[in-house]
Amino acid sequence: MPIVLTVLAALSLSACGGSKVTPEQRDKAIAAFATVQKVFQHPRCQNCHIPGDQPLQFDAGIPHAMGVVRGPDGKGAAGLPCSTCHGEANLPASYGVNAPPGAPHWALPPPDHKMAWIGLPAPKLCEMIKDKRSNGGRDFAALIKHVSEDKLVLWGWEPGGERKPVSVPHPEFVEAFKTWAQADGPCPAS
């Protein structure tokens, strides 16, 4: 009987240990994270992932006009929700190049998990993305789904007007994100 218990204990410990990531997989994942960082710190993403409460605009990241603020749920202040100007889709080109962009559920992250990454070095950005306390409670599977399918995230590649889309093609970004996540999200050294 003690041998059976020893085998069962060994099996349960190996099951709890998670996947074993080889040094080569870790290196590949850290290299993939450089692509993730490039996307997350592109103006299309970081203009809404802000440390304060006023979103930014344009590639220069200037404070949003008209006193727009995050609000208690990330959807703007009482009386001036984001949806006042930002609809479910970009407006037609006939509205002009500076017409307010749009995508489903246009909003900032809520104040309890701002996910602010402007200027963060790679190691800190990496840790923030993985931290469920700052990422809205998402595990790797939920993060992959978010960056792959969320309509507001996808807007970054089709921003309308004269806005520059995210510079990394979306499929390449998702593949890099998966490579990083599937190796348990190793963070680069500082």
Summary of the structure (lengths in Angstrom):
residues: 190
radius of gyration: 20.1
end to end distance: 50.0
largest distance: 78.8
contacts: 512
relative contact order: 0.18
helix: 45%
strand: 4%
